[in-house]
Each structure stands twice: as C-alpha cells, then as structure tokens.
C-alpha cells in the first residue's frame, strides 16, 4: 500500500492523517501545497478539492482525514 498526502504547512488534519498512516506502517509521499506543489497541481488531481489533506492510496482518491480513518479501520 502506497499513499500520497496532499497537505499544507500548519494543517492539524494533515498531521493527524500522517500520524495515522505512520501508525499503520503505510508508506506515503507528502505533497505540500505552497512549498513544493501548487494549488493548481492539486486541483489537477482533485478538481473539487476545497481543503487538505487530500489522500490517495494506490492511486485511488480516499478523501480527507475522516475518510482515511474509515478506510483503514
């Protein structure tokens, strides 16, 4: 299982998502919007994104932190 986490700096839900992925030993790539990635790049992947995190697992959009928690449990 491989995840991509679109996040922003100082985002509490992003921190929770990454903590959950770490606790489940899920490898992830973090894409920080505004640092290494642009908002436009995020919207190319998730056209309706209104918030972060936006999380993909094995290429499938899971959603945000709550959806990730439900998916992993």
Beta strands, then each sheet from edge to edge (+ up, - down):
strand 1: 2-7
strand 2: 27-32
strand 3: 54-57
strand 4: 60-63
sheet 1: 2+ 1+ 3- 4+
end
